Amino acid sequence: MSDLRIVPVSDIDEAALEDWRLVHNLIVPPAAMSLDAVRARSVRNRLEVAYLGDTLVGCSTVRPPAGDGGTAVATVIARVLPGFRRRGFGAEIYARGLTLARELGADRIETVVLAANDDGLSFALKHGFVEVERYVLDGESDLWIDLRLAGGGTGAGS
């Protein structure tokens, strides 16, 4: 393990909300969010930011389990700023999100990656995800990829 410090984001922690928003918007610009949108998301989902010392490295999102038919599906997304990739930080951020999703009752893990994010897609595939669907949102032009963790492995994100 590194000296990575991972901090939960709350809807009242302006600095953490802004750091999460910064990483998210840099990595997935087609889905850029306002601070108010991040605040609302922090109430529905588990958001965290990761720091190396005081330097922002990445963020994560865990969408709590949802599902029907007896399967509780959680979405876990890890994002790492380009200058910090390939140093194990994504794996640490993701492992924490995966643990949280399972603590919340997930028995299936999914993630979503902007297709243009080659690093994120490669990371997800390397960590046991398989592609489920490619799609473009209505009125948009960016391609998204939904992936599912195969066989209960340890997973990834964007």
KEROKOL-766894 format. One record per residue: residue in one letter; x, y negated, z negated of N, C-alpha, C, O, CB in turn. Coordinates in steps of 0.05 Angstrom, whole numbers, plus 5000, padded with zeros to 4 digits. Glycine has a CB too. Layout:
N
aXYZXYZXYZXYZXYZ;...
// end
This chain:
158
m501750245000500050005000501749755000504049754989498150004976;s500749545012502249295014501349114991499949204972501649155041;d502148864992501348664972498748524981498348294973503548464967;l497248654998494748535008492748504985492348684969493548705030;r491548274983489548214963486848174978486648004995490247954946;i484948334971482348334984480248224964479948334942481448614995;v478848014973477047864955474247874966473747804989478047574951;p472247944949469447934958468647644962469547464949467648064936;v466847604981465747344988462947324976461347504979465747295019;s462447104962459747054952458546814966460046654978459747014921;d455946784965454646564979455246294966454446084977451646614980;i456546284943457246034931460245974931461045764921456246034902;d461846144942464746104944465445984971465946124990466246374939;e465345714972465745574998468345645012468445685036465645274993;a470545664996473145725008473245995021474146035044475445694987;a472246195007472146475018470246495042470846625061471346674996;l467946355040466046355062467446235087467146345109463546185055;e468846015083470145885106472446055117472846065141471245615097;d473946195100476146365109474946605125475946675146477746475086;w472746725115471446945130470546845157471046975177469047055113;r469246605157468246495182470546445202470246495226466746235177;l472746345192475046285210476046535224476346545248477346165193;v476446755208477447005220475347115240475947175263478047215198;h472847125231470747235248470547075274470547195296468047215234;n470546815273470146655297472646665316472346645340469646365289;l475046705305477346735322477347005336478247025359479946705305;i476447215323476547485335474147545352474347685372476747685313;v471847435345469347485362468047215369465847155360467347655346;p469447055386468346785392465546795405464046595401470146655411;p464747005420462046995430459847005408457546935413461547225449;a460647095384458747115362459546915340459046965317458747395351;a460746685348461646495328459346405310457046385319462846245342;m459946365285457846305265458446045251460745965247457646535245;s456245915243456545675226456945765197456546005191453945495228;l457745585180458045645152455345735139455345915123459245405136;d453145605147450545685136449845975145448646125130448445495146;a450546045170450046315179451646525163450646735157450546345209;v454146455157455846635142454746655114454646875102458746525141;r453846435102452646445075450246635075449946795056451846155067;a448546615095446246795096447047085100445947265088444346715120;r449147125116450147405120451347515094451147755089452247405143;s452547345078453747435053451747535033452447685015455447215041;v449247465036447147555019446247835027445648005011444747355019;r446147885054445248145065447448355065446848595061444148105093;n449848275070452148455074454348405054454248205039453248425103;r456148595053458548555035460748445053461848585070459348825022;l461548205048463748075062466148045044465947995020462847795073;e468548095056470948055041473047925058472947935083472048335031;v474947785045477247665059479747785048479847855024477147355057;a481747805065484347925057486547715059486747565079484948175074;y488347715039490547525038493147675032493147875017490047305017;l495247575044497947665037499147425023499847225035499647755062;g499347444996499947204981497647014983495347084977502647064990;d498146764993496046574998495346555027493646385035496846304987;t496446725044496046715073493746895081493747135075498646795088;l491846775095489546925105490447125126491847055145487446735117;v489647375123490447595141488047695157488347755181491747815126;g485747725144483447845158480947825141480847695120484048135165;c478947965151476347985136474948245143475748385161474647735143;s472848295128471248535134468348475129467548295115472248775117;t466748655141463848655137462948935132463749115147462348525162;v461348975112460049235108457049175108455949045090460949375081;r455649285128452749265129451749505114452349735122451549255158;p450349465091449549695075447849895090446749835111447949595051;p447850145080446450355094443550285100442050175084446550615078;a442750365124440050345133439550575151441450685162439450065147;g437150655153436550885171433951015165432750965144438851085171;d433251185183430751335179431451625186433651685196428451235197;g429651805180430152085186432252205167433452415174431052115214;g432652085144434452205124437352145128439052245113434152495125;t438151975147440951905151441351615144440051435155441751955181;a443051565125443751295116446151205131448351305128444251285085;v445851005149447950905167448850635157447350445154446950895196;a451450615153452750355146454550275169455650445183454250375119;t454850015173456749915192459049785177458649625159455349705211;v461449865185463949765172465649635194466349775214465449985157;i466349385191467949245211470349115196469948965177466249025225;a472749175206475149045196476348865217476448945241477249265187;r477048625210478248435229480948345218481148275195476348195234;v482948345235485648255227486548045247486448085271487648495225;l487547825237488647615255490947725271492547885261489547365238;p491147645296493147755314496047765303497447965308493247605340;g496947565289499647555279500247765257502547795249500247285268;f498147895247498448085225497748375233497648555216496748005202;r497248415258496448685268498848865269501148785270495148665295;r498249125269500349345270502249345247504549415249501949315296;r501249255224502849255199501349405177502249405154503448975190;g499149545183497649705164495449555149494049675133499549815144;f495249295154493149135140490349215148488549235131493548845145;g489949265174487349355183486449615170484149645162487349385213;a488349795167487750055154486950015125485050145115490150245156;e488349835111487649775083484849645081483249725064489749595071;i484349445098481849305097479549505104477449505091481749075117;y480049675124478049865132477550075111475250145105478850005158;a479650175098479350385078477550275055475950425044482050475067;r478050035048476349915026473449895035471649955019477449635019;g472949805060470249785070468950065071466550085065470249655097;l470350255080469350535082468550635054466450755051471450725095;t470250595035469650675007467150534997465450664985472050614989;l466950285002464550134993462050245007460050284994464849834999;a462150285033459850395047458950665035456550705032460450425077;r460850835029460151095018459051064989457251204981462651275018;e460150874974459050824947456250724949454650774930460850614932;l455550584970452850484974450950694985448550644989452850244993;g451950934990450251154998450351235027448751395036447551094991;a452151115043452351185071453251475076455151565063454250985086;d451851605094452951865102453651865131454552075142450852085097;r453351635144454451605171455551315173454351125163452251655193;i457851295187459151035189459350955219460051125236462051035176;e458650705224458850605251460450345251460850225229456050555264;t461250255274462549995277461749885304460650025320465650015274;v462349635308461849505333464249335340465449205323459249325332;v464949335366467349195376466649045401465349145419469749395381;l467548795403467448645427469248785447471648815442468248345423;a468248865470469749025490472348885498474349015503468149075514;a472348615498474748465505476948485484479248415489474148175510;n476248585460478248615438479548885441478849075427476848585411;d481548905458483049155463484249275437484149515433485149115484;d485349095420486549185395484449315377484949525365487948955381;g482149185375480049295358479049555368478549745352477749095356;l478649575394477649835405479650055401478950275394476949795435;s482149995406484350195403484450285374484750525368487050075412;f484250095355484350165327482050345319482450545306484149905310;a479650285329477250445322477650735333477150925319474750325334;l478450755358478851025370480951185355480651425351479550995400;k483151045348485351175334484451275307485551475297487650985331;h482551145295481551225268479051395268477651415248481050975252;g478551525291476451735291473751655301471851805298476251835265;f473451415312470851335322470551425351472551445366470551025320;v468151475359467451545386465351345396463651255381466451835389;e465551275421463751085433460951205435460551435443464651005461;v458951035427456151115428454750965450453151085465454851065401;e455250705453453750545472455350295479456750175462450950475460;r455050205504456049945513453549785521451749895533458049975537;y453649535515451249365521452049075522454148985512449049405500;v450248915535450448625535447848525523445748605530450848515565;l448148345504445748235491444148065511445347935529446548065466;d441548055507439847895525440747605526441247485506436947905515;g441047505550441847235555444847185551445746955554440347055536;e446347395547449247365542450747505565449547635582450047485515;s453347475565454947615585457147795574458447935589456247405604;d457647775547459747935535458948215530456648275521460647805509;l460748405535460248685531461048765503463248695493461748855552;w459248915489459749015462459749315463458549445480457548915442;i461149435444461349735443460649815414461849735395464149835450;d458549985412457950115387459450375385459550525405454850155383;l460550435362462050685358461150815332460250675314465050625357;r461351075331460651235307463051395298464551505315458151415313;l463351405273465551565261464851855266462851955256465951495231;a466651995279466152285286467052455262469152415250467752365311;g465452645255466152855236466852755208468252905194468353005247;g465952525200466452435173469352355167470252365144465652645154;g470852265188473652185185473951935169472251875152474952155211;t476051775174476551535158476051275172476151065158479251545148;g475651255198474651025211476250775217478650775211472550945197;a474850565228476250325237474350085241472250075228477650375263;g475049895259473349655264474749475284476649555297472749505238;s473749225286474749045306476648845294477648665308472548895319;
// end
